[in-house]
Amino acid sequence: MKKAASLRDAGPFQSVSVTDLADNLRQGKVTSGELTERALNAAREFGPRINCFVTLDEKGARRAAEQADAELSSGCDRGPLHGVPVGVKDIISTAGLMTGMGSKHFAGHVPNTDAAVVTSLRSAGAVIIGKTHAHEFAYGPTGDIAVTGPALNPNDISRVTGGSSSGSAAAVAAGLLPIAIGTDTAGSVRIPASLCGVVGMRPTSGTVSPAGVFPLSRTLDVIGPMAGSVTDTALLWRAMVSRPDHTGVTGPWLPLRVPNSPTQSPLLRVGEVKCALTERVSYHQIEALQIAVSALVDSGAVTVEVPIPEVDECGRVHQAIQSAEAYALHQDRVESAPDLFDPEILRQLRAASEVSGWEYVLAMQTRDRLREQVLAKLSSIDLLVMPTVPIEAPLIGQRELQGENGWTSTREALKSMTVPWSLLDLPAINVPVVVNGAHMPCGVQLVGKPGCERQLLAAAAALELRLETG
């Protein structure tokens, strides 16, 4: 298959780590002002070609960069993100900067205050370049529905980015930004991370404050980091965390305990998830999983197959909870201004309105039961591994599949592997895996225990190191 135009790593931050940027800033090799101009120039040049930005905050970014340079020069060091450019998903409030939720309903909306996570990023010295594309109201896994049009996958601009944190994944994959943040309700960080070929993590709920983020499902929503590497993802997550005592991370900025060589990883028991869903995976995604499992074993981990049939129940339960809560949030808009919704989003909301009260209550009870059962199976396991998505990135606008591995719906396929961990509230991270002959990026998903993000990130970093060194 001939690949359409690619903008993968077109920008100035390709293969440049946050650690390197931080070191260069402190050694005087570069200023935050210079990094900010590089990011703004790249956003203006390449951003429109993949539609990954909604709004740029040029004045605000330059002002923040000037402050970062002054502080670093005076000895005030806010941590590794101090002076580093970052993108923020367009459903996360930014004071004085348009936040449109990807919808006509919020055209021209400018919040008066920052979301809590934005306050955390500013406190860490990060420079917010602008707002990144979001699927309308974060209500979709494709990333191709928004008032500003579809986001385009930098690896092949005829393909979707995945959603709903579409612009954040695309901007990082294109090298326009080193880091960005998104939200995840059914996989909205992990799906675009996998389809675009970057790292993205869904943390345990409560680790990052949701204040100031437009909700989709208050039960299921979380905010997650996205970056080009696991270490950069960890640094961004640490800056986002609102209550460190709830995450197992306390004290000063600590590096991940990543081994110096790929054969020095700590002994971990990793369970390979087995269920009906994991039998419905495309060839290249299966190969990615096999490569990752082999790398984990080579790194010293013990891998075992773990049957988890509960995973197969999660989709319908998640759908009931998300649908009921999404419609409750949008009922007034559906009734008063339905024409302002994209037709697909309106259809989804009208279908969501059919979830009854008793179905919602039963779904919440079933969620508790499934979580208890799955956690019991994890008592002797440190982490789980499975594909992040079962298919490659579909074409823009593609909603039907030809029955490959039993999939006929693009939307259902894309979120099938991520939904279980959103429902069960387990932290999960996408790690890119290079598969020879694959047309589009592939990835695997590591899943940890609640509140064990540090262990999850360390294991993901060890896997990434092994994959890079072979």
C-alpha positions in Angstrom: 0.0 0.0 0.0 1.4 3.4 -0.9 1.6 5.7 2.0 0.1 9.2 1.8 2.2 12.2 2.7 3.9 11.9 6.1 4.8 14.6 8.5 6.3 12.2 11.1 9.0 14.1 13.0 8.7 17.1 10.8 9.2 19.6 13.7 12.1 20.6 15.8 11.5 18.3 18.7 11.8 15.0 17.0 14.0 12.6 19.0 14.8 15.4 21.5 14.1 14.5 25.1 12.8 16.7 27.8 15.8 15.8 29.9 18.1 17.0 27.1 16.1 20.2 26.8 16.3 20.8 30.5 20.0 20.2 30.5 20.6 22.6 27.6 18.5 25.2 29.3 20.5 25.0 32.5 23.8 24.9 30.6 22.9 28.1 28.7 23.0 26.3 25.3 19.4 27.4 24.6 16.8 29.6 26.2 13.2 29.0 26.8 12.5 31.9 24.5 14.3 30.1 21.7 12.5 26.8 22.3 9.2 28.7 22.4 9.9 30.3 19.0 10.8 26.9 17.5 7.5 25.5 18.8 5.5 28.4 17.5 7.2 28.4 14.1 6.6 24.7 13.8 3.0 25.0 14.9 2.4 27.7 12.2 4.2 25.8 9.5 3.1 22.2 10.0 0.2 22.5 12.4 -2.4 23.5 9.7 -1.2 20.5 7.6 -2.3 18.0 10.2 -4.9 20.3 11.9 -3.5 19.6 15.4 -3.8 23.0 16.9 -7.0 25.0 17.5 -5.5 28.1 19.1 -1.9 29.4 19.6 -1.1 31.6 22.5 1.9 33.4 21.1 1.9 36.4 23.5 1.2 34.2 26.5 3.9 31.7 25.5 6.5 34.4 24.9 5.7 36.0 28.2 6.0 32.6 30.1 9.2 31.8 28.3 10.7 35.2 29.3 9.7 34.6 32.9 11.2 31.1 32.8 14.5 32.4 31.4 14.6 35.1 34.1 13.9 32.6 36.9 16.5 30.1 35.7 19.1 32.8 35.4 18.4 33.9 39.0 18.7 30.3 40.3 14.9 29.6 40.6 14.5 26.1 39.2 11.0 24.7 39.1 12.0 21.3 37.8 12.6 19.6 34.5 9.7 21.2 32.6 10.8 24.7 33.5 10.9 26.6 30.2 9.7 23.6 28.1 6.9 24.0 25.5 3.7 22.0 26.1 0.3 21.6 24.4 -3.1 21.4 26.2 -6.2 19.6 24.8 -9.0 21.9 23.9 -11.5 20.7 26.5 -9.1 21.8 29.3 -9.7 25.4 30.5 -7.0 28.0 30.0 -7.5 31.5 31.4 -7.8 34.1 28.6 -7.3 31.5 25.9 -10.2 30.1 23.8 -11.3 26.7 24.9 -13.9 25.4 22.4 -14.5 21.7 23.2 -14.3 21.1 19.4 -17.9 22.2 19.1 -20.0 25.0 17.7 -21.7 25.2 21.1 -18.6 26.8 22.6 -17.5 29.0 19.7 -15.5 31.9 21.0 -15.6 30.6 24.6 -12.8 32.0 26.7 -12.5 30.8 30.3 -11.7 33.1 33.1 -9.6 30.6 35.1 -7.1 27.8 34.4 -8.0 24.2 35.0 -6.1 22.8 38.0 -3.8 20.7 35.8 -2.9 23.9 33.8 -2.1 25.6 37.1 0.2 22.7 37.9 1.9 22.9 34.6 2.5 26.6 35.0 3.8 26.1 38.5 6.3 23.6 37.1 7.5 26.3 34.7 6.1 24.8 31.5 5.3 27.1 28.6 1.8 26.5 27.1 2.0 27.0 23.4 -1.7 26.6 22.7 -4.7 24.4 22.5 -4.7 21.1 20.7 -7.5 19.6 18.6 -10.1 17.5 20.3 -12.9 15.3 19.0 -16.1 17.2 19.6 -16.9 17.1 23.4 -14.2 14.3 23.6 -17.0 12.0 22.5 -15.3 9.7 20.0 -12.2 7.5 19.4 -11.4 8.7 15.9 -10.4 12.3 16.2 -12.0 13.3 12.9 -15.0 15.2 14.1 -14.7 18.8 15.4 -15.8 22.2 14.4 -12.3 22.8 13.0 -12.4 19.6 10.9 -10.5 16.3 11.4 -7.0 16.0 12.8 -4.7 14.1 10.5 -2.3 11.4 11.4 1.3 12.7 10.8 2.4 9.2 9.7 -0.2 9.2 6.9 -2.4 12.2 6.6 -5.2 10.1 5.0 -5.6 8.3 8.3 -7.2 9.3 11.6 -5.1 10.2 14.6 -7.5 8.4 17.0 -9.3 10.4 19.6 -10.3 12.2 21.4 -6.9 13.6 22.4 -6.2 13.9 18.7 -4.2 17.1 18.4 -1.9 16.3 21.4 -0.9 13.0 19.9 -0.4 14.4 16.4 1.7 17.4 17.6 4.0 15.2 19.6 4.3 12.6 16.8 5.1 15.3 14.3 7.8 16.8 16.6 6.0 20.1 16.9 6.0 19.7 20.7 8.0 17.5 23.0 5.0 16.9 25.4 1.2 17.5 25.6 -1.7 16.6 27.7 -5.0 15.0 26.9 -8.0 13.3 28.6 -9.0 9.7 28.7 -12.5 8.3 29.3 -12.6 5.2 27.0 -9.0 5.4 25.7 -8.7 8.9 24.5 -5.1 9.2 25.4 -4.0 5.7 24.6 -5.8 5.2 21.3 -4.3 8.3 19.6 -0.9 7.5 21.2 -1.0 4.1 19.6 -2.2 5.2 16.2 0.3 8.1 16.0 3.2 6.2 17.6 3.8 8.1 20.8 3.6 7.3 24.5 0.4 8.1 26.4 -0.8 7.1 29.9 -4.1 6.9 31.6 -3.5 7.3 35.3 -5.6 6.2 38.2 -8.5 8.5 38.8 -7.9 11.2 41.4 -4.1 11.4 40.8 -4.7 14.5 38.6 -7.4 17.0 39.5 -10.3 17.2 37.0 -11.2 20.7 38.0 -11.6 22.9 35.0 -11.8 20.1 32.5 -15.1 19.8 30.5 -16.4 16.3 31.4 -17.8 13.5 29.3 -18.3 11.0 32.1 -17.5 12.1 35.6 -17.1 8.5 36.7 -14.6 7.6 34.0 -12.7 10.8 33.0 -9.0 11.2 33.8 -6.3 13.5 32.5 -3.2 11.9 31.0 0.3 12.8 29.7 1.6 12.2 26.2 5.2 12.4 25.0 7.8 10.9 22.6 9.3 8.6 25.3 8.3 7.0 28.6 10.7 9.1 30.6 9.3 12.3 29.2 5.8 11.0 29.9 6.8 10.4 33.5 8.2 13.9 33.9 5.1 15.4 32.5 2.8 13.2 34.7 4.8 14.1 37.8 4.2 17.8 37.1 0.5 17.2 36.5 -0.1 15.3 39.8 -2.2 17.3 42.2 -1.8 15.1 45.2 1.5 13.2 45.2 0.7 11.3 48.4 -2.0 9.5 46.5 0.3 8.2 43.7 3.2 6.6 45.5 5.4 9.6 44.6 6.6 12.0 47.2 9.5 14.4 47.8 11.6 16.1 45.1 11.7 15.4 41.4 13.0 11.8 41.2 14.2 10.1 38.1 12.6 6.7 37.1 14.6 3.7 38.3 15.4 2.7 34.7 18.2 0.1 34.3 21.4 1.1 32.6 21.2 -1.8 30.3 18.2 -3.8 29.0 19.2 -6.9 30.9 19.1 -5.3 34.4 15.4 -4.8 34.8 13.9 -5.7 38.2 12.1 -9.0 38.3 8.4 -8.5 37.4 5.6 -10.9 36.9 3.7 -9.8 33.7 0.4 -11.3 32.8 -0.5 -11.6 29.1 -4.3 -11.0 29.0 -6.3 -13.8 27.4 -10.0 -13.3 26.6 -12.3 -13.3 23.6 -11.2 -9.7 22.6 -7.5 -10.6 22.4 -8.4 -13.2 19.7 -9.7 -10.4 17.5 -6.4 -8.6 16.7 -4.8 -7.8 13.4 -1.6 -9.5 12.2 0.7 -6.5 12.8 -0.8 -5.8 16.3 -0.3 -9.5 17.2 3.3 -9.2 16.0 3.8 -6.0 18.1 2.5 -7.9 21.2 4.9 -10.8 20.5 7.8 -8.5 20.1 6.9 -6.7 23.4 6.5 -9.9 25.4 9.8 -11.2 24.1 11.5 -7.9 25.1 10.0 -8.1 28.6 11.3 -11.6 29.0 14.7 -10.6 27.7 14.7 -7.8 30.3 14.2 -10.3 33.1 10.4 -10.3 33.5 8.5 -13.5 34.0 5.5 -13.6 31.7 2.4 -15.8 32.2 -0.9 -16.1 30.4 -3.7 -14.8 32.5 -7.3 -15.6 31.5 -9.5 -12.5 32.3 -12.9 -13.2 30.7 -14.2 -10.2 32.7 -12.6 -8.0 30.1 -15.2 -9.1 27.6 -18.0 -7.8 29.8 -16.5 -4.4 30.2 -17.6 -2.8 26.9 -21.4 -2.9 27.5 -21.0 -1.8 31.2 -18.7 1.1 30.2 -21.2 2.1 27.4 -24.1 2.3 29.8 -22.2 4.5 32.3 -20.6 6.8 29.8 -23.9 7.2 27.8 -26.0 8.0 30.9 -23.5 10.5 32.2 -22.8 12.1 28.8 -26.5 12.7 28.1 -27.0 14.2 31.5 -24.4 16.7 30.7 -25.7 17.6 27.3 -29.5 17.2 27.6 -30.2 20.9 27.6 -28.0 21.4 24.5 -29.6 18.5 22.7 -33.1 19.9 23.3 -32.3 23.6 22.8 -29.7 23.6 20.0 -29.4 20.2 18.4 -28.2 21.7 15.1 -25.0 22.9 16.7 -23.8 19.3 17.2 -22.1 17.4 14.4 -24.7 14.9 13.2 -22.7 11.9 14.4 -22.3 13.3 17.9 -26.1 14.1 18.0 -26.9 10.5 17.0 -24.7 9.2 19.8 -26.3 11.5 22.4 -29.8 10.6 21.3 -28.9 6.9 21.6 -27.4 7.6 25.0 -30.6 9.1 26.2 -32.2 5.7 26.0 -30.1 4.3 28.9 -32.6 4.0 31.8 -31.9 4.8 35.4 -32.0 1.2 36.4 -29.6 0.3 33.7 -27.2 2.9 34.9 -27.4 1.7 38.5 -26.9 -1.9 37.5 -23.9 -0.9 35.4 -22.3 0.8 38.3 -22.9 -2.2 40.5 -21.5 -4.5 37.8 -18.4 -2.3 37.5 -17.7 -2.8 41.2 -18.1 -6.6 40.8 -15.8 -6.8 37.8 -13.2 -4.6 39.4 -13.1 -6.8 42.5 -12.8 -9.9 40.4 -10.0 -8.6 38.2 -8.0 -7.2 41.1 -8.2 -10.6 42.7 -6.6 -12.1 39.6 -3.8 -9.4 39.8 -2.8 -10.4 43.4 0.2 -12.4 42.1 0.8 -10.3 39.0 2.6 -6.9 38.8 1.4 -5.8 35.4 -0.7 -6.9 32.5 0.1 -6.6 28.8 -2.2 -6.6 25.8 -2.6 -4.7 22.5 -3.7 -1.1 22.8 -5.9 -1.2 19.7 -6.7 -4.3 17.5 -6.5 -2.5 14.1 -4.3 0.0 12.3 -5.4 3.6 12.0 -8.5 3.8 9.7 -9.0 6.3 7.0 -10.5 9.7 7.8 -14.3 9.3 8.0 -14.2 5.5 7.9 -16.9 4.1 10.1 -17.2 0.5 8.9 -14.8 -2.3 8.7 -15.1 -5.3 6.4 -15.4 -7.9 9.2 -11.7 -8.3 9.8 -11.3 -10.4 12.9 -15.1 -9.9 13.5 -15.0 -6.1 13.5 -17.5 -4.1 11.5 -17.5 -0.9 13.5 -14.4 1.3 13.5 -15.5 3.0 16.7 -16.1 -0.2 18.6 -12.8 -1.7 17.4 -10.7 1.3 18.3 -11.9 1.5 22.0 -12.3 -2.2 22.6 -8.9 -2.8 24.3 -8.8 0.4 26.3 -12.3 0.6 27.7 -11.8 -2.3 30.2 -9.1 -0.4 32.1 -11.0 2.9 32.0 -14.0 1.1 33.5 -12.0 -0.7 36.1 -9.9 2.4 36.9 -6.4 0.8 36.4 -3.5 2.9 35.1 -2.4 1.9 31.6 0.2 3.2 29.2 0.8 2.8 25.4 4.3 1.9 24.4 5.1 2.1 20.7 6.5 -1.0 19.0 8.2 -1.0 15.6 6.9 -3.8 13.4 8.6 -4.4 10.1 6.3 -4.1 7.2 3.5 -2.3 9.1 2.0 0.6 7.3 1.1 2.5 10.5 2.4 2.6 14.0 1.7 -0.2 16.4 1.7 -0.3 20.2 1.1 -2.4 23.3 -0.6 -1.5 26.5 0.9 -2.1 29.9 -1.7 -2.1 32.7 -0.8 -1.6 36.4 -2.5 -1.8 39.7 -4.4 1.2 41.1 -2.0 4.0 42.3 1.1 2.2 41.0 1.9 4.6 38.2 5.6 4.7 39.2 6.0 1.0 38.8 4.1 1.1 35.6 6.2 3.8 34.2 9.5 2.1 35.2 8.4 -1.1 33.5 7.4 0.8 30.4 10.7 2.6 30.3 12.6 -0.7 30.7 10.5 -2.2 27.8 11.2 0.9 25.7 14.9 0.6 26.3 14.9 -3.1 25.4 13.0 -2.4 22.2 15.4 0.4 21.2 18.5 -1.7 21.9 17.2 -4.9 20.4 
